[in-house]
């Protein structure tokens, strides 16, 4: 008598862009191998970058979902364990443990994403500071602003728009600032750096961005966005006069300045979620360390997306952007389908969602010598190129009307 055993599945942990894209690309190559996707959320598919510009588009949380989980399951012919936390990974036994049981795998993909960095704040309202890193987080944020608007669009007889303190002048902080100011909120941005997007932009581009954001959403001559640079928020307390029409929170800065706020949003950055990987004994540094085929230090365990570090512990880098995820997922899918494939990242400029000043950034690799040089000053918009000591272009920044020139600059860059 011949028995046929069910083949072990490919298990994917995480239902973000990295997880779902890997499954979709794998199914294009292999339609029969079982796939089990485990996620702590609903599994609905949405584009995470839409979280930071949803208010200006008047989109509620449910409207950000592009494909429901049930439809993804049906289309891709997989098994989904939603609202399920992975408790442990046994790399030797090749099993994943959840509250629903122990699941053996043929290959395991870690697409666990990233966690918001949270500063240790003092104050009895520090726990009320919000972060937005998922659709669930955005739903909480959206509900808070909706309640705020429903109660009273403005304080003091409608003369002063509601005030939000944004901690962080990086990419996400600036995108949220643009979004919130566009729909009428006053925003104060607090960051220890001396300028906006200091890690990505030359000084001139930062100055242009700050000026553009300052005037977003307000009447002529009205600065809707204020900046508190070179400072940090050190504590958040409940305001003593909140019931008398005052803002409910007081955010105290490192120089002692109090900022009365209706809401405080932390957008100071993300760190790779390596908790499961570390507990399983996998090599981790800034992220889960993977090789050129996206395999971790354990055989048949792979990682990609915001949780991965591409390259070794010393020189590897994280790439928390859409295009690297797409390239990595396609390469990993081929490897999982029996065609070992190394991921190769082309130059991938990042479009920053600040409509007040559109930006396209192709940052030089970390540690690249050289500096920013402003070029093409006679053309519309602004352009900077990063030149190394030999005059070789290693990166660029385009601002405003110059952003359509990205196609002309990409071939000039030597990564």
Secondary structure, 3 states (H helix, E strand, C coil): CCCCCCCCEEEEECCCHHHHHHHHHHHHHCCCCCEEEECCCCCCEECHHHHHHCCCCCCCHHHHEEECHHHHHHHHCCEEECCCCEEEEECCCCEEEECCEEEEEEEEEECCCEEECCCCCECCCHHHCECCCCHHHHHHHHHHHHHHHHHCCEECCCCEECEEEEECCCHHHHHHHHHHHHCCCEEEEEECCCCCCCCCCCHHHHHHHHHHHHCCCCCCCCCCEEEEECCCEEEEEECCCHHHCCCCEEEEECCCCEEEECEEEECCCEEECCHHHHHCCCCECCCEEECCCCECCCCCEEECHHHEEECCCCCCECCCCHHHHHHHHHHHHHHHCCCCCCCCCCCCCEEECCHHHCEEEECCCCCCCCEEEEECCCCCCEEEEEECCCCCEEEEEEEHHHHHHHHHHHCCCCC
